[in-house]
Every structure is written in structure tokens, then in C-alpha cells.
Amino acid sequence: MAQLEQFELDAHREQLGADVRDLVEKYRAIFEWDVPEIDEALSDRLILSAIRQALDGIEKALPDPRLP
């Protein structure tokens, strides 16, 4: 990654982490609304897995920077 892009990412890294934590909390709340006696550890693993899958899908949809 070029220095300028890395500098820009570093400037926003804390907010990016906070946004992802907020996303996890959003889906934790949804799970709890739908299933009050939910297994929280399992739901956390499922939520994180779904977020990883979504990120993988987004990454695959991005243009390949090696192509002209």
C-alpha cells in the first residue's frame, strides 16, 4: 500500500473499528429480540462469521488492481 493511502487508513482506523463493533452490537440486539434465551457465544460466532463472509464478497466484487 502506498504511504499516502496507509496514512489515510491509519487516520481512520479507530473509527473503522468502532463502526465494526457497532455493527456487531446491532446484530446482537436483533438476535436477542428474536430469541430472548439465545446462546450469546454462538450468536457472536455466527455474526462474526457472517461479517467475514460479507467482507470476502465485497473484496471479490472489487476490481482487480493488477488489471489495466
CNS distance restraints for C-alpha pairs under 8 A (distance, minus, plus):
assign (resid   1 and name CA) (resid   5 and name CA) 6.55 0.50 0.50
assign (resid   1 and name CA) (resid   6 and name CA) 6.27 0.50 0.50
assign (resid   2 and name CA) (resid   6 and name CA) 6.22 0.50 0.50
assign (resid   3 and name CA) (resid   7 and name CA) 6.01 0.50 0.50
assign (resid   4 and name CA) (resid   8 and name CA) 6.24 0.50 0.50
assign (resid   5 and name CA) (resid   9 and name CA) 6.15 0.50 0.50
assign (resid   6 and name CA) (resid  10 and name CA) 6.04 0.50 0.50
assign (resid   7 and name CA) (resid  11 and name CA) 6.28 0.50 0.50
assign (resid   8 and name CA) (resid  12 and name CA) 6.67 0.50 0.50
assign (resid   9 and name CA) (resid  13 and name CA) 5.83 0.50 0.50
assign (resid  10 and name CA) (resid  14 and name CA) 7.96 0.50 0.50
assign (resid  12 and name CA) (resid  16 and name CA) 6.16 0.50 0.50
assign (resid  13 and name CA) (resid  17 and name CA) 6.28 0.50 0.50
assign (resid  14 and name CA) (resid  18 and name CA) 6.28 0.50 0.50
assign (resid  15 and name CA) (resid  19 and name CA) 6.05 0.50 0.50
assign (resid  16 and name CA) (resid  20 and name CA) 6.32 0.50 0.50
assign (resid  17 and name CA) (resid  21 and name CA) 6.20 0.50 0.50
assign (resid  18 and name CA) (resid  22 and name CA) 6.10 0.50 0.50
assign (resid  19 and name CA) (resid  23 and name CA) 6.23 0.50 0.50
assign (resid  20 and name CA) (resid  24 and name CA) 6.31 0.50 0.50
assign (resid  21 and name CA) (resid  25 and name CA) 6.20 0.50 0.50
assign (resid  22 and name CA) (resid  26 and name CA) 6.06 0.50 0.50
assign (resid  23 and name CA) (resid  27 and name CA) 6.50 0.50 0.50
assign (resid  24 and name CA) (resid  28 and name CA) 6.14 0.50 0.50
assign (resid  24 and name CA) (resid  44 and name CA) 7.85 0.50 0.50
assign (resid  24 and name CA) (resid  47 and name CA) 6.77 0.50 0.50
assign (resid  24 and name CA) (resid  48 and name CA) 7.31 0.50 0.50
assign (resid  25 and name CA) (resid  29 and name CA) 6.18 0.50 0.50
assign (resid  26 and name CA) (resid  30 and name CA) 6.45 0.50 0.50
assign (resid  27 and name CA) (resid  31 and name CA) 6.10 0.50 0.50
assign (resid  27 and name CA) (resid  47 and name CA) 7.00 0.50 0.50
assign (resid  28 and name CA) (resid  32 and name CA) 6.24 0.50 0.50
assign (resid  28 and name CA) (resid  43 and name CA) 7.26 0.50 0.50
assign (resid  28 and name CA) (resid  44 and name CA) 7.11 0.50 0.50
assign (resid  28 and name CA) (resid  47 and name CA) 7.74 0.50 0.50
assign (resid  29 and name CA) (resid  33 and name CA) 6.16 0.50 0.50
assign (resid  30 and name CA) (resid  34 and name CA) 6.31 0.50 0.50
assign (resid  31 and name CA) (resid  35 and name CA) 5.94 0.50 0.50
assign (resid  31 and name CA) (resid  36 and name CA) 7.78 0.50 0.50
assign (resid  31 and name CA) (resid  38 and name CA) 7.39 0.50 0.50
assign (resid  31 and name CA) (resid  43 and name CA) 7.38 0.50 0.50
assign (resid  32 and name CA) (resid  36 and name CA) 4.89 0.50 0.50
assign (resid  32 and name CA) (resid  37 and name CA) 7.46 0.50 0.50
assign (resid  32 and name CA) (resid  38 and name CA) 6.46 0.50 0.50
assign (resid  38 and name CA) (resid  43 and name CA) 7.41 0.50 0.50
assign (resid  39 and name CA) (resid  43 and name CA) 6.18 0.50 0.50
assign (resid  40 and name CA) (resid  44 and name CA) 5.99 0.50 0.50
assign (resid  41 and name CA) (resid  45 and name CA) 6.36 0.50 0.50
assign (resid  42 and name CA) (resid  46 and name CA) 6.20 0.50 0.50
assign (resid  43 and name CA) (resid  47 and name CA) 6.01 0.50 0.50
assign (resid  44 and name CA) (resid  48 and name CA) 6.13 0.50 0.50
assign (resid  45 and name CA) (resid  49 and name CA) 6.04 0.50 0.50
assign (resid  46 and name CA) (resid  50 and name CA) 6.12 0.50 0.50
assign (resid  47 and name CA) (resid  51 and name CA) 6.23 0.50 0.50
assign (resid  48 and name CA) (resid  52 and name CA) 6.20 0.50 0.50
assign (resid  49 and name CA) (resid  53 and name CA) 6.20 0.50 0.50
assign (resid  50 and name CA) (resid  54 and name CA) 6.12 0.50 0.50
assign (resid  51 and name CA) (resid  55 and name CA) 6.15 0.50 0.50
assign (resid  52 and name CA) (resid  56 and name CA) 6.13 0.50 0.50
assign (resid  53 and name CA) (resid  57 and name CA) 6.20 0.50 0.50
assign (resid  54 and name CA) (resid  58 and name CA) 6.22 0.50 0.50
assign (resid  55 and name CA) (resid  59 and name CA) 6.07 0.50 0.50
assign (resid  56 and name CA) (resid  60 and name CA) 6.15 0.50 0.50
assign (resid  57 and name CA) (resid  61 and name CA) 6.27 0.50 0.50
assign (resid  58 and name CA) (resid  62 and name CA) 6.50 0.50 0.50
assign (resid  63 and name CA) (resid  67 and name CA) 7.99 0.50 0.50
